[in-house]
Amino acid sequence: MKPPLRTKSVGTKVSEAEFALLEERARGAGLRLGEWVREALLSAPAESGPDSGEVALGEILALRSLLLNLHFRAAKGEAIPEPEMRGLIERADGSKTERARERMEAVRAAARTTVPKPETATETTTETESEEV
């Protein structure tokens, strides 16, 4: 069966460094750049809710919080009454999504700072060497 005829185009401008990064990712996936970009765009989440990475990270952070609290109390030889344990669970569950979102945003921000910014005309200068006669 023949794939549907594609007659529309979507475009954007990228820097040399960004283009190289996109080419590298496409090569890594074994696709031509256009195919890879199409797949990346079409697989992007349609809504701004938490993605699966944020959900998983939230659960891990909640488990980490509970584990640390339980381990700390066990190391001191203290028992945790059921109402207090329920409170720890509620607190861990109540903050997990926000904590995951904050951590994911920090990672995304760090990734944005590692992509070289395009040069501007004022940043592009030619150095000349002076010769003494």
A tleap script that builds the chain and sets N, CA, C and O, in Angstrom:
source leaprc.protein.ff14SB
mol = sequence {
  NMET LYS PRO PRO LEU ARG THR LYS SER VAL
  GLY THR LYS VAL SER GLU ALA GLU PHE ALA
  LEU LEU GLU GLU ARG ALA ARG GLY ALA GLY
  LEU ARG LEU GLY GLU TRP VAL ARG GLU ALA
  LEU LEU SER ALA PRO ALA GLU SER GLY PRO
  ASP SER GLY GLU VAL ALA LEU GLY GLU ILE
  LEU ALA LEU ARG SER LEU LEU LEU ASN LEU
  HIE PHE ARG ALA ALA LYS GLY GLU ALA ILE
  PRO GLU PRO GLU MET ARG GLY LEU ILE GLU
  ARG ALA ASP GLY SER LYS THR GLU ARG ALA
  ARG GLU ARG MET GLU ALA VAL ARG ALA ALA
  ALA ARG THR THR VAL PRO LYS PRO GLU THR
  ALA THR GLU THR THR THR GLU THR GLU SER
  GLU GLU CVAL
}
set mol.1.N position { 0.855 -1.178 0.000 }
set mol.1.CA position { 0.000 0.000 0.000 }
set mol.1.C position { 0.898 1.238 0.000 }
set mol.1.O position { 1.905 1.296 0.706 }
set mol.2.N position { 0.516 2.202 -0.791 }
set mol.2.CA position { 1.278 3.420 -0.952 }
set mol.2.C position { 0.978 4.389 0.204 }
set mol.2.O position { -0.179 4.528 0.602 }
set mol.3.N position { 2.020 5.067 0.753 }
set mol.3.CA position { 1.751 6.040 1.818 }
set mol.3.C position { 0.972 7.229 1.255 }
set mol.3.O position { 1.008 7.484 0.051 }
set mol.4.N position { 0.264 7.961 2.135 }
set mol.4.CA position { -0.521 9.100 1.646 }
set mol.4.C position { 0.401 10.155 1.024 }
set mol.4.O position { 1.541 10.327 1.454 }
set mol.5.N position { -0.104 10.847 0.018 }
set mol.5.CA position { 0.650 11.895 -0.651 }
set mol.5.C position { 0.778 13.089 0.291 }
set mol.5.O position { -0.213 13.607 0.807 }
set mol.6.N position { 1.994 13.499 0.495 }
set mol.6.CA position { 2.238 14.641 1.386 }
set mol.6.C position { 2.436 15.884 0.530 }
set mol.6.O position { 3.371 15.956 -0.268 }
set mol.7.N position { 1.556 16.856 0.700 }
set mol.7.CA position { 1.614 18.056 -0.134 }
set mol.7.C position { 1.872 19.324 0.669 }
set mol.7.O position { 2.081 20.386 0.083 }
set mol.8.N position { 1.862 19.236 1.977 }
set mol.8.CA position { 2.063 20.403 2.837 }
set mol.8.C position { 3.450 20.366 3.441 }
set mol.8.O position { 4.054 19.301 3.567 }
set mol.9.N position { 3.955 21.537 3.816 }
set mol.9.CA position { 5.308 21.639 4.352 }
set mol.9.C position { 5.311 22.500 5.606 }
set mol.9.O position { 4.542 23.454 5.718 }
set mol.10.N position { 6.178 22.156 6.543 }
set mol.10.CA position { 6.376 22.934 7.762 }
set mol.10.C position { 7.861 23.222 7.849 }
set mol.10.O position { 8.674 22.313 7.678 }
set mol.11.N position { 8.232 24.459 8.110 }
set mol.11.CA position { 9.650 24.788 8.144 }
set mol.11.C position { 10.033 25.663 9.312 }
set mol.11.O position { 9.188 26.311 9.929 }
set mol.12.N position { 11.316 25.674 9.607 }
set mol.12.CA position { 11.856 26.524 10.661 }
set mol.12.C position { 13.329 26.763 10.382 }
set mol.12.O position { 13.955 25.997 9.649 }
set mol.13.N position { 13.877 27.798 10.948 }
set mol.13.CA position { 15.301 28.098 10.810 }
set mol.13.C position { 16.019 27.606 12.057 }
set mol.13.O position { 15.517 27.754 13.171 }
set mol.14.N position { 17.195 27.021 11.864 }
set mol.14.CA position { 18.018 26.545 12.976 }
set mol.14.C position { 19.460 26.993 12.746 }
set mol.14.O position { 19.852 27.314 11.624 }
set mol.15.N position { 20.226 27.008 13.804 }
set mol.15.CA position { 21.643 27.366 13.692 }
set mol.15.C position { 22.423 26.165 13.154 }
set mol.15.O position { 21.886 25.061 13.054 }
set mol.16.N position { 23.672 26.387 12.815 }
set mol.16.CA position { 24.529 25.295 12.346 }
set mol.16.C position { 24.616 24.190 13.407 }
set mol.16.O position { 24.524 23.003 13.094 }
set mol.17.N position { 24.796 24.608 14.670 }
set mol.17.CA position { 24.931 23.629 15.761 }
set mol.17.C position { 23.639 22.846 15.954 }
set mol.17.O position { 23.674 21.633 16.159 }
set mol.18.N position { 22.499 23.529 15.891 }
set mol.18.CA position { 21.218 22.849 16.038 }
set mol.18.C position { 20.985 21.881 14.876 }
set mol.18.O position { 20.489 20.772 15.076 }
set mol.19.N position { 21.347 22.309 13.658 }
set mol.19.CA position { 21.181 21.446 12.484 }
set mol.19.C position { 22.031 20.190 12.624 }
set mol.19.O position { 21.572 19.088 12.324 }
set mol.20.N position { 23.273 20.357 13.083 }
set mol.20.CA position { 24.161 19.209 13.276 }
set mol.20.C position { 23.574 18.248 14.313 }
set mol.20.O position { 23.646 17.030 14.148 }
set mol.21.N position { 22.997 18.800 15.375 }
set mol.21.CA position { 22.379 17.967 16.410 }
set mol.21.C position { 21.188 17.186 15.845 }
set mol.21.O position { 21.032 15.999 16.131 }
set mol.22.N position { 20.357 17.847 15.050 }
set mol.22.CA position { 19.212 17.169 14.442 }
set mol.22.C position { 19.670 16.071 13.484 }
set mol.22.O position { 19.099 14.980 13.469 }
set mol.23.N position { 20.698 16.358 12.688 }
set mol.23.CA position { 21.224 15.347 11.776 }
set mol.23.C position { 21.759 14.139 12.538 }
set mol.23.O position { 21.549 12.994 12.137 }
set mol.24.N position { 22.452 14.408 13.639 }
set mol.24.CA position { 23.009 13.327 14.459 }
set mol.24.C position { 21.892 12.444 15.028 }
set mol.24.O position { 21.997 11.217 15.024 }
set mol.25.N position { 20.836 13.073 15.509 }
set mol.25.CA position { 19.714 12.313 16.061 }
set mol.25.C position { 19.024 11.488 14.986 }
set mol.25.O position { 18.646 10.343 15.231 }
set mol.26.N position { 18.856 12.057 13.800 }
set mol.26.CA position { 18.233 11.324 12.701 }
set mol.26.C position { 19.099 10.140 12.296 }
set mol.26.O position { 18.595 9.036 12.090 }
set mol.27.N position { 20.400 10.371 12.182 }
set mol.27.CA position { 21.325 9.292 11.837 }
set mol.27.C position { 21.265 8.188 12.871 }
set mol.27.O position { 21.258 7.007 12.524 }
set mol.28.N position { 21.220 8.567 14.153 }
set mol.28.CA position { 21.130 7.596 15.247 }
set mol.28.C position { 19.869 6.745 15.178 }
set mol.28.O position { 19.861 5.594 15.615 }
set mol.29.N position { 18.798 7.323 14.623 }
set mol.29.CA position { 17.537 6.589 14.488 }
set mol.29.C position { 17.463 5.838 13.161 }
set mol.29.O position { 16.498 5.121 12.894 }
set mol.30.N position { 18.494 6.010 12.335 }
set mol.30.CA position { 18.516 5.328 11.044 }
set mol.30.C position { 17.537 5.921 10.038 }
set mol.30.O position { 17.045 5.212 9.160 }
set mol.31.N position { 17.251 7.214 10.158 }
set mol.31.CA position { 16.295 7.877 9.271 }
set mol.31.C position { 16.941 9.064 8.575 }
set mol.31.O position { 17.944 9.612 9.031 }
set mol.32.N position { 16.331 9.445 7.452 }
set mol.32.CA position { 16.748 10.707 6.836 }
set mol.32.C position { 16.222 11.827 7.720 }
set mol.32.O position { 15.266 11.641 8.473 }
set mol.33.N position { 16.853 12.988 7.621 }
set mol.33.CA position { 16.501 14.105 8.496 }
set mol.33.C position { 15.014 14.457 8.407 }
set mol.33.O position { 14.358 14.618 9.437 }
set mol.34.N position { 14.479 14.577 7.204 }
set mol.34.CA position { 13.066 14.926 7.045 }
set mol.34.C position { 12.133 13.914 7.680 }
set mol.34.O position { 11.136 14.284 8.299 }
set mol.35.N position { 12.456 12.626 7.527 }
set mol.35.CA position { 11.627 11.575 8.128 }
set mol.35.C position { 11.674 11.659 9.642 }
set mol.35.O position { 10.651 11.538 10.317 }
set mol.36.N position { 12.888 11.870 10.174 }
set mol.36.CA position { 13.037 11.941 11.626 }
set mol.36.C position { 12.275 13.130 12.198 }
set mol.36.O position { 11.589 13.008 13.213 }
set mol.37.N position { 12.401 14.294 11.532 }
set mol.37.CA position { 11.698 15.497 12.007 }
set mol.37.C position { 10.192 15.268 11.972 }
set mol.37.O position { 9.491 15.644 12.912 }
set mol.38.N position { 9.676 14.646 10.885 }
set mol.38.CA position { 8.240 14.372 10.799 }
set mol.38.C position { 7.798 13.502 11.963 }
set mol.38.O position { 6.793 13.788 12.613 }
set mol.39.N position { 8.556 12.430 12.230 }
set mol.39.CA position { 8.193 11.537 13.339 }
set mol.39.C position { 8.242 12.267 14.677 }
set mol.39.O position { 7.369 12.076 15.524 }
set mol.40.N position { 9.264 13.106 14.868 }
set mol.40.CA position { 9.394 13.842 16.130 }
set mol.40.C position { 8.219 14.799 16.321 }
set mol.40.O position { 7.672 14.903 17.419 }
set mol.41.N position { 7.837 15.489 15.268 }
set mol.41.CA position { 6.713 16.427 15.373 }
set mol.41.C position { 5.395 15.708 15.627 }
set mol.41.O position { 4.595 16.137 16.458 }
set mol.42.N position { 5.176 14.616 14.909 }
set mol.42.CA position { 3.906 13.901 15.058 }
set mol.42.C position { 3.811 13.120 16.364 }
set mol.42.O position { 2.709 12.803 16.812 }
set mol.43.N position { 4.942 12.805 16.977 }
set mol.43.CA position { 4.897 12.069 18.241 }
set mol.43.C position { 4.934 13.002 19.449 }
set mol.43.O position { 4.879 12.536 20.588 }
set mol.44.N position { 5.026 14.322 19.215 }
set mol.44.CA position { 5.020 15.274 20.324 }
set mol.44.C position { 3.678 15.235 21.030 }
set mol.44.O position { 2.646 15.051 20.385 }
set mol.45.N position { 3.675 15.409 22.367 }
set mol.45.CA position { 2.404 15.363 23.099 }
set mol.45.C position { 1.450 16.448 22.609 }
set mol.45.O position { 1.867 17.579 22.356 }
set mol.46.N position { 0.188 16.107 22.477 }
set mol.46.CA position { -0.825 17.040 21.996 }
set mol.46.C position { -1.287 17.988 23.099 }
set mol.46.O position { -1.869 19.034 22.812 }
set mol.47.N position { -1.036 17.636 24.338 }
set mol.47.CA position { -1.471 18.470 25.454 }
set mol.47.C position { -0.288 18.717 26.378 }
set mol.47.O position { 0.738 18.042 26.289 }
set mol.48.N position { -0.444 19.687 27.260 }
set mol.48.CA position { 0.669 20.064 28.113 }
set mol.48.C position { 0.669 19.374 29.473 }
set mol.48.O position { 1.337 19.838 30.397 }
set mol.49.N position { -0.064 18.283 29.609 }
set mol.49.CA position { -0.081 17.541 30.868 }
set mol.49.C position { 1.253 16.859 31.104 }
set mol.49.O position { 2.136 16.910 30.247 }
set mol.50.N position { 1.409 16.224 32.250 }
set mol.50.CA position { 2.681 15.570 32.533 }
set mol.50.C position { 2.939 14.428 31.554 }
set mol.50.O position { 2.046 13.637 31.248 }
set mol.51.N position { 4.191 14.360 31.066 }
set mol.51.CA position { 4.522 13.254 30.179 }
set mol.51.C position { 4.890 12.035 31.016 }
set mol.51.O position { 4.977 12.116 32.241 }
set mol.52.N position { 5.103 10.916 30.352 }
set mol.52.CA position { 5.368 9.674 31.081 }
set mol.52.C position { 6.637 9.781 31.914 }
set mol.52.O position { 6.734 9.162 32.973 }
set mol.53.N position { 7.608 10.557 31.449 }
set mol.53.CA position { 8.834 10.752 32.219 }
set mol.53.C position { 8.563 11.478 33.528 }
set mol.53.O position { 9.111 11.120 34.570 }
set mol.54.N position { 7.715 12.496 33.469 }
set mol.54.CA position { 7.368 13.234 34.687 }
set mol.54.C position { 6.594 12.353 35.660 }
set mol.54.O position { 6.812 12.414 36.870 }
set mol.55.N position { 5.696 11.540 35.132 }
set mol.55.CA position { 4.905 10.650 35.995 }
set mol.55.C position { 5.840 9.661 36.691 }
set mol.55.O position { 5.758 9.470 37.904 }
set mol.56.N position { 6.726 9.036 35.919 }
set mol.56.CA position { 7.660 8.058 36.494 }
set mol.56.C position { 8.575 8.729 37.510 }
set mol.56.O position { 8.799 8.192 38.595 }
set mol.57.N position { 9.105 9.901 37.164 }
set mol.57.CA position { 9.974 10.610 38.100 }
set mol.57.C position { 9.221 10.977 39.372 }
set mol.57.O position { 9.773 10.876 40.467 }
set mol.58.N position { 7.975 11.399 39.241 }
set mol.58.CA position { 7.159 11.725 40.413 }
set mol.58.C position { 7.005 10.537 41.344 }
set mol.58.O position { 7.126 10.668 42.562 }
set mol.59.N position { 6.739 9.379 40.763 }
set mol.59.CA position { 6.610 8.169 41.583 }
set mol.59.C position { 7.934 7.826 42.268 }
set mol.59.O position { 7.951 7.443 43.438 }
set mol.60.N position { 9.019 7.963 41.550 }
set mol.60.CA position { 10.335 7.679 42.131 }
set mol.60.C position { 10.642 8.644 43.267 }
set mol.60.O position { 11.160 8.237 44.307 }
set mol.61.N position { 10.327 9.916 43.072 }
set mol.61.CA position { 10.573 10.910 44.130 }
set mol.61.C position { 9.710 10.632 45.356 }
set mol.61.O position { 10.170 10.801 46.485 }
set mol.62.N position { 8.456 10.204 45.145 }
set mol.62.CA position { 7.583 9.870 46.277 }
set mol.62.C position { 8.138 8.660 47.025 }
set mol.62.O position { 8.188 8.654 48.255 }
set mol.63.N position { 8.551 7.642 46.283 }
set mol.63.CA position { 9.149 6.464 46.919 }
set mol.63.C position { 10.419 6.827 47.680 }
set mol.63.O position { 10.661 6.334 48.781 }
set mol.64.N position { 11.225 7.698 47.076 }
set mol.64.CA position { 12.473 8.133 47.730 }
set mol.64.C position { 12.151 8.825 49.053 }
set mol.64.O position { 12.788 8.562 50.073 }
set mol.65.N position { 11.169 9.699 49.024 }
set mol.65.CA position { 10.776 10.413 50.232 }
set mol.65.C position { 10.330 9.439 51.322 }
set mol.65.O position { 10.760 9.540 52.471 }
set mol.66.N position { 9.471 8.502 50.952 }
set mol.66.CA position { 8.997 7.506 51.926 }
set mol.66.C position { 10.155 6.643 52.441 }
set mol.66.O position { 10.266 6.414 53.645 }
set mol.67.N position { 11.000 6.174 51.554 }
set mol.67.CA position { 12.114 5.321 51.940 }
set mol.67.C position { 13.050 6.037 52.909 }
set mol.67.O position { 13.459 5.467 53.921 }
set mol.68.N position { 13.386 7.280 52.598 }
set mol.68.CA position { 14.277 8.022 53.488 }
set mol.68.C position { 13.656 8.235 54.864 }
set mol.68.O position { 14.325 8.090 55.887 }
set mol.69.N position { 12.372 8.580 54.880 }
set mol.69.CA position { 11.693 8.769 56.164 }
set mol.69.C position { 11.644 7.475 56.975 }
set mol.69.O position { 11.917 7.470 58.176 }
set mol.70.N position { 11.291 6.378 56.299 }
set mol.70.CA position { 11.217 5.093 57.000 }
set mol.70.C position { 12.586 4.628 57.472 }
set mol.70.O position { 12.729 4.136 58.591 }
set mol.71.N position { 13.581 4.784 56.626 }
set mol.71.CA position { 14.932 4.353 56.995 }
set mol.71.C position { 15.467 5.174 58.178 }
set mol.71.O position { 16.077 4.628 59.097 }
set mol.72.N position { 15.236 6.456 58.141 }
set mol.72.CA position { 15.691 7.320 59.230 }
set mol.72.C position { 15.060 6.902 60.550 }
set mol.72.O position { 15.744 6.802 61.569 }
set mol.73.N position { 13.762 6.659 60.529 }
set mol.73.CA position { 13.068 6.256 61.754 }
set mol.73.C position { 13.513 4.866 62.200 }
set mol.73.O position { 13.695 4.635 63.395 }
set mol.74.N position { 13.693 3.924 61.248 }
set mol.74.CA position { 14.123 2.571 61.598 }
set mol.74.C position { 15.529 2.588 62.176 }
set mol.74.O position { 15.826 1.828 63.097 }
set mol.75.N position { 16.392 3.437 61.653 }
set mol.75.CA position { 17.764 3.526 62.155 }
set mol.75.C position { 17.783 4.019 63.597 }
set mol.75.O position { 18.688 3.683 64.360 }
set mol.76.N position { 16.797 4.806 63.964 }
set mol.76.CA position { 16.695 5.284 65.343 }
set mol.76.C position { 15.931 4.299 66.223 }
set mol.76.O position { 15.784 4.514 67.426 }
set mol.77.N position { 15.441 3.208 65.608 }
set mol.77.CA position { 14.719 2.202 66.363 }
set mol.77.C position { 13.304 2.616 66.729 }
set mol.77.O position { 12.720 2.076 67.668 }
set mol.78.N position { 12.748 3.576 65.988 }
set mol.78.CA position { 11.399 4.065 66.288 }
set mol.78.C position { 10.371 3.404 65.373 }
set mol.78.O position { 10.614 3.203 64.183 }
set mol.79.N position { 9.245 3.079 65.941 }
set mol.79.CA position { 8.122 2.581 65.143 }
set mol.79.C position { 7.339 3.776 64.616 }
set mol.79.O position { 7.321 4.840 65.235 }
set mol.80.N position { 6.700 3.594 63.479 }
set mol.80.CA position { 5.890 4.671 62.911 }
set mol.80.C position { 4.421 4.274 63.036 }
set mol.80.O position { 3.984 3.290 62.440 }
set mol.81.N position { 3.666 5.046 63.814 }
set mol.81.CA position { 2.237 4.740 63.955 }
set mol.81.C position { 1.521 4.893 62.607 }
set mol.81.O position { 1.927 5.682 61.753 }
set mol.82.N position { 0.447 4.117 62.443 }
set mol.82.CA position { -0.277 4.122 61.169 }
set mol.82.C position { -0.724 5.516 60.737 }
set mol.82.O position { -0.545 5.850 59.565 }
set mol.83.N position { -1.292 6.350 61.607 }
set mol.83.CA position { -1.722 7.684 61.157 }
set mol.83.C position { -0.543 8.518 60.630 }
set mol.83.O position { -0.688 9.263 59.660 }
set mol.84.N position { 0.610 8.386 61.270 }
set mol.84.CA position { 1.779 9.133 60.815 }
set mol.84.C position { 2.267 8.595 59.459 }
set mol.84.O position { 2.685 9.364 58.594 }
set mol.85.N position { 2.208 7.279 59.289 }
set mol.85.CA position { 2.607 6.677 58.019 }
set mol.85.C position { 1.680 7.151 56.901 }
set mol.85.O position { 2.136 7.469 55.802 }
set mol.86.N position { 0.383 7.196 57.185 }
set mol.86.CA position { -0.571 7.693 56.186 }
set mol.86.C position { -0.264 9.149 55.835 }
set mol.86.O position { -0.376 9.546 54.675 }
set mol.87.N position { 0.121 9.936 56.828 }
set mol.87.CA position { 0.485 11.334 56.584 }
set mol.87.C position { 1.720 11.456 55.693 }
set mol.87.O position { 1.776 12.310 54.808 }
set mol.88.N position { 2.716 10.587 55.938 }
set mol.88.CA position { 3.916 10.589 55.096 }
set mol.88.C position { 3.566 10.243 53.648 }
set mol.88.O position { 4.081 10.852 52.710 }
set mol.89.N position { 2.686 9.261 53.481 }
set mol.89.CA position { 2.274 8.851 52.132 }
set mol.89.C position { 1.525 9.987 51.444 }
set mol.89.O position { 1.786 10.288 50.279 }
set mol.90.N position { 0.607 10.611 52.150 }
set mol.90.CA position { -0.161 11.719 51.561 }
set mol.90.C position { 0.743 12.876 51.178 }
set mol.90.O position { 0.566 13.484 50.122 }
set mol.91.N position { 1.714 13.184 52.032 }
set mol.91.CA position { 2.647 14.283 51.740 }
set mol.91.C position { 3.501 13.950 50.517 }
set mol.91.O position { 3.701 14.800 49.650 }
set mol.92.N position { 4.004 12.717 50.446 }
set mol.92.CA position { 4.820 12.305 49.298 }
set mol.92.C position { 3.988 12.333 48.015 }
set mol.92.O position { 4.459 12.810 46.982 }
set mol.93.N position { 2.757 11.825 48.074 }
set mol.93.CA position { 1.888 11.819 46.899 }
set mol.93.C position { 1.471 13.232 46.500 }
set mol.93.O position { 1.344 13.537 45.314 }
set mol.94.N position { 1.262 14.080 47.485 }
set mol.94.CA position { 0.797 15.438 47.209 }
set mol.94.C position { 1.826 16.317 46.529 }
set mol.94.O position { 1.462 17.253 45.817 }
set mol.95.N position { 3.103 16.034 46.733 }
set mol.95.CA position { 4.130 16.903 46.159 }
set mol.95.C position { 4.885 16.272 45.000 }
set mol.95.O position { 5.727 16.929 44.387 }
set mol.96.N position { 4.603 15.014 44.687 }
set mol.96.CA position { 5.423 14.305 43.701 }
set mol.96.C position { 5.349 14.913 42.305 }
set mol.96.O position { 6.372 15.028 41.630 }
set mol.97.N position { 4.160 15.303 41.863 }
set mol.97.CA position { 4.022 15.836 40.507 }
set mol.97.C position { 4.753 17.167 40.365 }
set mol.97.O position { 5.473 17.388 39.391 }
set mol.98.N position { 4.567 18.039 41.330 }
set mol.98.CA position { 5.227 19.348 41.271 }
set mol.98.C position { 6.745 19.201 41.361 }
set mol.98.O position { 7.477 19.876 40.638 }
set mol.99.N position { 7.214 18.334 42.235 }
set mol.99.CA position { 8.663 18.113 42.360 }
set mol.99.C position { 9.239 17.536 41.081 }
set mol.99.O position { 10.330 17.923 40.662 }
set mol.100.N position { 8.517 16.614 40.454 }
set mol.100.CA position { 8.982 16.028 39.189 }
set mol.100.C position { 9.011 17.088 38.097 }
set mol.100.O position { 9.965 17.161 37.323 }
set mol.101.N position { 7.978 17.902 38.034 }
set mol.101.CA position { 7.916 18.962 37.019 }
set mol.101.C position { 9.083 19.937 37.202 }
set mol.101.O position { 9.709 20.345 36.224 }
set mol.102.N position { 9.374 20.306 38.442 }
set mol.102.CA position { 10.495 21.219 38.708 }
set mol.102.C position { 11.819 20.606 38.272 }
set mol.102.O position { 12.652 21.280 37.666 }
set mol.103.N position { 12.010 19.333 38.579 }
set mol.103.CA position { 13.269 18.669 38.198 }
set mol.103.C position { 13.390 18.534 36.692 }
set mol.103.O position { 14.461 18.763 36.130 }
set mol.104.N position { 12.292 18.159 36.029 }
set mol.104.CA position { 12.319 18.023 34.573 }
set mol.104.C position { 12.597 19.375 33.925 }
set mol.104.O position { 13.354 19.447 32.956 }
set mol.105.N position { 12.009 20.432 34.433 }
set mol.105.CA position { 12.243 21.769 33.875 }
set mol.105.C position { 13.695 22.187 34.079 }
set mol.105.O position { 14.287 22.819 33.205 }
set mol.106.N position { 14.267 21.839 35.221 }
set mol.106.CA position { 15.680 22.154 35.460 }
set mol.106.C position { 16.575 21.428 34.453 }
set mol.106.O position { 17.552 21.992 33.959 }
set mol.107.N position { 16.236 20.190 34.158 }
set mol.107.CA position { 17.007 19.427 33.170 }
set mol.107.C position { 16.855 20.051 31.791 }
set mol.107.O position { 17.833 20.195 31.058 }
set mol.108.N position { 15.620 20.425 31.434 }
set mol.108.CA position { 15.389 21.052 30.127 }
set mol.108.C position { 16.126 22.386 30.017 }
set mol.108.O position { 16.694 22.704 28.972 }
set mol.109.N position { 16.113 23.165 31.105 }
set mol.109.CA position { 16.810 24.450 31.090 }
set mol.109.C position { 18.312 24.250 30.924 }
set mol.109.O position { 18.968 24.993 30.194 }
set mol.110.N position { 18.845 23.251 31.601 }
set mol.110.CA position { 20.274 22.957 31.467 }
set mol.110.C position { 20.601 22.527 30.045 }
set mol.110.O position { 21.648 22.889 29.510 }
set mol.111.N position { 19.704 21.753 29.430 }
set mol.111.CA position { 19.928 21.307 28.049 }
set mol.111.C position { 19.896 22.487 27.089 }
set mol.111.O position { 20.654 22.529 26.121 }
set mol.112.N position { 19.011 23.448 27.362 }
set mol.112.CA position { 18.932 24.626 26.481 }
set mol.112.C position { 20.203 25.453 26.551 }
set mol.112.O position { 20.611 26.046 25.552 }
set mol.113.N position { 20.831 25.501 27.711 }
set mol.113.CA position { 22.043 26.309 27.844 }
set mol.113.C position { 23.254 25.641 27.210 }
set mol.113.O position { 24.259 26.305 26.958 }
set mol.114.N position { 23.178 24.339 26.947 }
set mol.114.CA position { 24.315 23.658 26.324 }
set mol.114.C position { 24.279 23.736 24.808 }
set mol.114.O position { 25.288 23.470 24.156 }
set mol.115.N position { 23.116 24.103 24.223 }
set mol.115.CA position { 23.049 24.283 22.769 }
set mol.115.C position { 23.632 25.646 22.459 }
set mol.115.O position { 23.135 26.651 22.966 }
set mol.116.N position { 24.682 25.712 21.633 }
set mol.116.CA position { 25.297 27.001 21.331 }
set mol.116.C position { 24.301 27.944 20.673 }
set mol.116.O position { 23.541 27.550 19.787 }
set mol.117.N position { 24.317 29.192 21.120 }
set mol.117.CA position { 23.433 30.193 20.545 }
set mol.117.C position { 24.033 30.685 19.231 }
set mol.117.O position { 25.255 30.734 19.087 }
set mol.118.N position { 23.180 31.050 18.271 }
set mol.118.CA position { 23.717 31.553 17.013 }
set mol.118.C position { 24.451 32.864 17.229 }
set mol.118.O position { 24.067 33.668 18.078 }
set mol.119.N position { 25.501 33.074 16.462 }
set mol.119.CA position { 26.266 34.304 16.595 }
set mol.119.C position { 25.484 35.467 16.024 }
set mol.119.O position { 24.710 35.312 15.080 }
set mol.120.N position { 25.699 36.648 16.616 }
set mol.120.CA position { 25.102 37.852 16.066 }
set mol.120.C position { 26.196 38.632 15.359 }
set mol.120.O position { 27.379 38.319 15.499 }
set mol.121.N position { 25.813 39.621 14.621 }
set mol.121.CA position { 26.794 40.398 13.864 }
set mol.121.C position { 27.814 41.056 14.779 }
set mol.121.O position { 28.979 41.185 14.403 }
set mol.122.N position { 27.406 41.474 15.967 }
set mol.122.CA position { 28.340 42.137 16.869 }
set mol.122.C position { 29.312 41.156 17.508 }
set mol.122.O position { 30.394 41.544 17.950 }
set mol.123.N position { 28.921 39.873 17.557 }
set mol.123.CA position { 29.813 38.882 18.154 }
set mol.123.C position { 30.834 38.351 17.160 }
set mol.123.O position { 31.837 37.760 17.561 }
set mol.124.N position { 30.592 38.553 15.864 }
set mol.124.CA position { 31.485 38.052 14.842 }
set mol.124.C position { 32.507 39.130 14.524 }
set mol.124.O position { 32.185 40.151 13.917 }
set mol.125.N position { 33.713 38.896 14.931 }
set mol.125.CA position { 34.778 39.861 14.663 }
set mol.125.C position { 35.955 39.144 14.050 }
set mol.125.O position { 36.137 37.941 14.238 }
set mol.126.N position { 36.753 39.894 13.313 }
set mol.126.CA position { 37.959 39.302 12.743 }
set mol.126.C position { 39.142 39.852 13.504 }
set mol.126.O position { 39.273 41.052 13.747 }
set mol.127.N position { 39.980 38.932 13.860 }
set mol.127.CA position { 41.180 39.339 14.561 }
set mol.127.C position { 42.280 39.588 13.553 }
set mol.127.O position { 42.465 38.805 12.622 }
set mol.128.N position { 43.002 40.660 13.732 }
set mol.128.CA position { 44.140 40.934 12.871 }
set mol.128.C position { 45.384 40.992 13.718 }
set mol.128.O position { 45.373 41.500 14.839 }
set mol.129.N position { 46.435 40.476 13.177 }
set mol.129.CA position { 47.693 40.512 13.907 }
set mol.129.C position { 48.467 41.744 13.473 }
set mol.129.O position { 48.555 42.054 12.285 }
set mol.130.N position { 49.015 42.427 14.434 }
set mol.130.CA position { 49.805 43.609 14.089 }
set mol.130.C position { 51.261 43.197 13.917 }
set mol.130.O position { 51.801 42.399 14.684 }
set mol.131.N position { 51.855 43.746 12.926 }
set mol.131.CA position { 53.254 43.444 12.651 }
set mol.131.C position { 54.093 44.672 12.982 }
set mol.131.O position { 53.729 45.803 12.660 }
set mol.132.N position { 55.173 44.430 13.604 }
set mol.132.CA position { 56.093 45.508 13.889 }
set mol.132.C position { 57.104 45.591 12.768 }
set mol.132.O position { 57.631 44.571 12.323 }
set mol.133.N position { 57.380 46.813 12.304 }
set mol.133.CA position { 58.350 46.988 11.227 }
set mol.133.C position { 59.625 47.559 11.784 }
set mol.133.O position { 60.578 47.785 11.039 }
savepdb mol mol.pdb
quit
